[in-house]
Amino acid sequence: MNRSLDAVQSFLERLEARGGRERAVLAGEFSDIQAHSAAWKTDPVYSTEAGRLPGNVRKNRYKDVLPYDQTRVILSLLQEEGHGDYINGNFIRGTDGSQAYIATQGPLPHTLLDFWRLVWEFGVKVILMACPEMENGLKKCERYWAQDKEPLQIGLFCITLTRKRWLNADIMLRTLQVTFQKECRSVYQLQYMSWPDRGVPSSPEHVLTMVEEARRLQGSGPSPLCVHCSAGCGRTGVLCTVDYVRQLLLTQMIPPNFSLFNVVLEMRKQRPAAVQTEEQYRFLYHTVAQMFFSALQNTSPIYQNFKETSQMLPTTRRPPGQVLRSISVPGPPALAMADTYAVVQKRGAPAGTRAGARGRGAEEGPLYSQVTPRARRLQAHAEDARAVLPSGVPAAQSPAGPDAYEDVVDGAQSGGLGFNLRIGRPKGPRDPPAEWTRV
């Protein structure tokens, strides 16, 4: 195994070792991040003077989210026409040190031209939008793209929608043709339609799908990804961090003692309030852990016995009916352990214990009863009823811990020979209990 995968495994083992302390550890880490951010406000290295200038104040969507002067995006296109150099956006470095991301706010009605100046000047090919236009009756982003068959003229820029399609239930992909001074370019926009403000998405898998598709559309060019939500910090920071870590993984650059805390701290040094809430920080940990787990599983079957990461992390609150699903990253296929097993109800049990055998005779074949891991059932059903685990209860103290038992359903009997109602979870595909059969 290479050093990068050694670091991946080490990261997951450290999460597992935390056990029931994970929620408290993440809360403490995020509190430290906020403390660092507060201290930077008096440090001249993190000044925000440009955003406070009288001519620029009205260009800020939120008065408390101003770009750092050191990393802010400076516009030069169309300055000769009298347009200023200011936009509320910052460059964020990628894994190779280049300006890989532009983290910016959602445009205001009077900054639409500045937004397209930014896209054109820096050769942006892909825009990631992590918010809807309206949230809770409030306008969170001005529409800067054209709708069906209705070209949108913004200053000297003409934007036409050439195609749109749903990647999945959450993400819309639009292909835009942008014309400026007789030159035409294609710009792709990926919009996550259902990510709540200051909250987390319903599915980490869809977040990874978004960044994977962005990288596919981007190609190998050096231009930055433009990432925005409403303020350009919380949801924007999550997307930038997921893509950054994924690039480390794909290029086998995960460093020893990899720290997501340090990655987020570096993001915040370049864009204020990147990854804005503790809930987003927990979601980020869950997403990265799932990504790493999938990478190990895809690399070699020897990792099939590695404990699933969903049991290492605290519960993340999500809308009813939504369940966190594992994320797959590019890699060779591997034999994955099945999530569902069946218990064989052996025949020949003593009389009086066969009341639930549905009237079948002893000569008939065994009765198979489906068993679903308790952790998955809790997520699927308890959340539908809004009965998520209390915030103060770590996941490792819940019934979904590493030694949890699985309840037998669909007709299995406690009086059958060779098993009872509760069966220990299998250790791996090569070591299931004798009573379990893969379905």
N, C-alpha and C positions, 0 to 999 in steps of 0.2 A: 504493500500500500504506500502511495506517495505521501509526502509530508503534509500536503494540503488536506488529504482525507484523514490523516492522523489528527490534524487540528479539528476537523469536523467531528470526528468521534469523541475527541476530548471535550469539545463544547457540549455535546449531548450527554456525556457522562457527568459533567459538572451540573447540568440541569437535573439529571436524575438524582444525584447525590444530595441536592437541596431538599428533596422530598416535600414535606408539608410546609417548609419555610419559604417556598417559591414566591407566594403572593407577597409576603412581607419583604423579601429581598428585592423584588421588582419595584415595590412601592418605595423602598429606600433608595434604589438607584435613580428612579425618576425624580424623587425629591432632591437628590444631589445634582441632577441635571438642571433642575429649576434654580437651585442655589447658585450654580456656576453662571447661569444666564443672567440672574439678577446682579451678580457681582460685575459682570461685563459692562453693565450700563454706565459705570463710572470710569471705564477703561477707554482711553482715547483710540485704541486700536479698533474698538467696536463702535465708533461714532456713527451717528445717523443725521448728520448736518444737512445733507442734500435734501432729504425728505422733509425737513423743517423749513426750508426756504419758502417765503410767501408765495412765490409762483408755482411751487410744487405741492403745497399742502392739499389743495383740492384734488390732486391726482392720486391721493391715497384713499383707498376704500375704507380703511380703519386707521384712526389716528394713532393707535398704539402698536401698529405693525409697520415699521419703517425699515427700508433696506440699509444694511451696513454700507458705509461709504467705501470701505476697502474692497468689497466684492460686488458692488452694485453694477448693474448693466448700464453702460453709457451709450446712448444713441447718437449717431452722427448723420445717418441718412436723413435727408430733407432739412438739415439745419439751416442751409442757405435760404430756405423758404420761410425761415422764422420760427421753426419748431425747436423746442428745447431738447436737451439731452437726457431728461429725466423720465424714468419709468420705475414703478415700484417692483423691482425684481433683482435677484442676485444670481451670480454664477456659483455653481457648486462643482467642486473637482470630482472627477471620476477616479477609477482605480489606477489609471496611468498618469494621474496628475493633470490631465487636460480639463478644459471647461466643458464637462460632460452634460451638465444640466443647467437650465435657466428656471429657477423657481420664482414664480411671479403671481401676483394677485389676479383675480378675474377682472377683465376690463370694465371700466365705467363707461357711460355713454360718451363722455368727452375724452376718454383715453383709447378709444377703438383704433384711431390712426396710429397712436404710439405702439399699440400692441402689434399691428401689422408691420410697422417700421422695424420692430424688434425681430419678428419672424423672418422678414426679408433680408435684413442686414446680416444676420448671423446664420443664414442658410438653413433655418429650421425646416426639417422634413416631417417631423412627427410632433404633434401636440397631445399631451395627456391631460384630460380635464377630469377632475375628481369631484365634481359637484353638479347638481342640476341648476337650471337658470333660476328657479324659484324654490325656496325652502320656507315652510311655515308662513306662507303668505308674504315673504320678503324677497326682493330681488337680490340674488347673490352673485350674478354674473350677467353682464350684458351680452346678448347674442352677437358674436363676431363672425359667424359663418352664414352662408346662404342657405335658404330653404329650397324645397322642390321647385325647380324651373323659375326661380326668382333670383337673378343675380343681385349681389349686394355690392354697392359702390361705397367705399370708404376712402375719402380723399382721392388719391391717384390709384388706389388699389381696387380691382374688380374681382370679386370672389364668386365663383360658381360652384354649386354642388353637382358633381358628376355621378356619384354613387353613394349609397348608404346601406348598411346591413347590420344586423345584430350578430355579434360574436357569440353571445350567450344571453341569459336573461337579464344581465346587469349592464352589459357594455355595448354601446353603439359605435360602429366604425364609419366615419364619413371620409370620402375622398373629395378634396376641394381642388379646383383649378384657380390659381391666383395669377392675375395679370398686372404687371407694373411696367410702365414705359415700354410697351410692346414685347416684353419678355414674359413667358408663361412658365409656371412651375406647379408641380403637384405637391400638395400638403395634405397629410393624413391627420385626422383628429379622432382620438379614442376617448369617448366620454363614459365614465362610470356614473350611471343614472341614479343609483339608489344608495349612495354612501352618505350617511347623515352627518351634518356639521358637528364637529368635535366628537364624533362617534367612530365606529368601525364598520367595515363592510360585512355583509352577510356571509361571504365566502372568501377565505384566503386563496383558494384555488383560482377564483376569478381575478384577484389582484395579480397573481403570477401570470395568468393568461394575458392580462393587459400589458405587462412589461415584456413578456415573450413576443407578443404580436408587435409591440412598438419596436423591439430590436430587429424583428424580421423585416419590417417596413423600412427601418432606418438603414439597413445594410451596413457596409463597412466604412461609410463616410465619416468625417471628423466632426460634423455639425452637432450641436447639442440637442438634447431632447428638451422641449419646452413643457414644463409641468406646472399646472396651476389648479387651485380650487377657488374658494372665494377670497380668503385672505392670503393664500399662497404660503401657508406654514404647516398646519396640522396634517391634513390629508396629503398635501404636496410632499411633506417631509417623509411620510410613510412610503409613498411611491418611490421617491428617490432612494431611500434606504434599501428597500426591497431590491430594486434594480442594481444598486451598488453591490450588495452582498451576492446577488446572483452572478454578477460579472466576476467577482472574486472567485466564486465557485467554478464557473465555466473556464476560467483561465488558470485554475489550480493555484491561486494566490492567497488562499485562506491562511493567515499567519498563525504561528503557534500562539496559544493562549488568546485566540480570537475573542474580542469583547464587543458585543453589540452596544453596550454602554458607551464605549469609546467612539464607535461609528456615529451614533446619534449625537454625541457631544461635538464631534467634528462637523456634522451637518449644521448644528446650531451656531457654530462659529462662523458659518458662511451665510446662513439665512435665519433670521430671528424666529424663535418658537417652532422650528421644524420638529415634527412629532409633538403635538401640542398637549395631549392629555395622557394620563396614566393608562387609561383604557387603550389608547392607540399604541402605547409602548408595550403593553401586554400582548396586544394583537400582533405587533411586529415580532416579538419573541416567538409567539406561536407559529407565525408564518415562516420565519427563518428556521426554526427547529424542524418543522415539517419538510421544508426544502432540503435540509441537511439529511434528515432521516431517509427521504426518498433517494437522495444521491448515494448514500451508503448502500441502500437496498439494490439500486440499479447497478452498482459497481461490481458486487460480488455476492453470491448466495450465502457466504459465511456470515453476513450480517442479518440473516433472516431471523435470528434469535434475539436481535437487539430490541429492547423494549420500545413499544410505540410511543412517540413523543407526546401524544395527546394526554398521557397519564402523568407527564412530568410538569405540566403547566396548569395554572389556575384557570378556572372557568371564565370565559369572556362572554359578557352579556350581548345577545344579538336579538333581532326581531323574532317574534314567534314563528315557528315552522322552519327556521333556518338552522342548519347544522354545519359545523366546521368539517370540511373534508380534507383529505390528505392532498398534498401537492406533488405532482410529478415534474421532474426536470429532465431535460434531454439526457439520454444515456441508454446503454444496452438494456434490453428487457431482462428481467429476472423473475424467478419463481417467487411470488409473494404468498405469504401465509393467508389462508382464507379467513375472512372475518366471521363466517357463519359455520357452525358445526351442527351435527345431529347426534343426539343420544340414542343409542340402540336400546330399545326396551326389550330385554331378553325374556323369552317365554318360559313357561314352566314355573311361574311364581306360585307360592302356596295359595290355597283357596282363601278367599276373603280379601285378597289383596288385588284382585283383578277387576274391581268395580269400574275402573276408568278405561278398561281395555276395549271399549266400544263394541263389546259383544263378539269379538273375534275368537275363534277357537285356538287351542294351544298348538294345533298343527300348522297354523298359518305362519307366515314370515314375521320377522321382527318389526316392531312399530318404531318408526323414526320420528323424533321430535326435534323441531328446529330450536337451536339455541343461539341467541344473539348476545354479543358482549354487552354487559350491563352499562358500560360507559356510553355506548352508542345509543342504547335505549333511553337513558336518562336525558341525553341531549335532544333526541328526537321528540320524546313525549313530554318531558317535564317543561321544556321550553315552549312547546305549543300551548301549555297551560300557564305560561309565565311563571313557572315554579322553578326558576334557576336556582343554583346553590347560592346561599347567602354570601355576600362579598367577604365576610370574615372567615369563611370555611375554605381552607386550602383544598385543592383537588385531591391531594394525596391522602386526606383524611376522609374523603367521601367514599362511598361503596365502590367507586371506580378505581381504587388504588391497585397497586401491582399484584396484590394477593387476593383480589376480589373473586367472588364466586359468581357463577352464571346460573340464573334461574332457568329451570327447564319449563318450556311452554308447549302448547299444542298437544296436550294429551299424555305427556310422560307421567309415569306413576312413581311414587316414592317406595312402593312395595316391591318393585321389580328386582330381579336377582342381579347383583353386581353393581348397583349404583343407587344413589338416593337423589333427593330433589335438588341438591346443590353439588356442583362439580367444579373443582378448581380449574382456573383458566389454564390453557395449554402453554407450555414453555416455548414451543416452537413447532414448526411443521414436521420435524423429525422426532418429536417427543410428546405427542398428544397422549392423554390418558387412554387406556385401553377401551373405555366405554364410548369414546368419541369417534365418529366417522365423518370425514370431510364430505360436504355436499356441493 
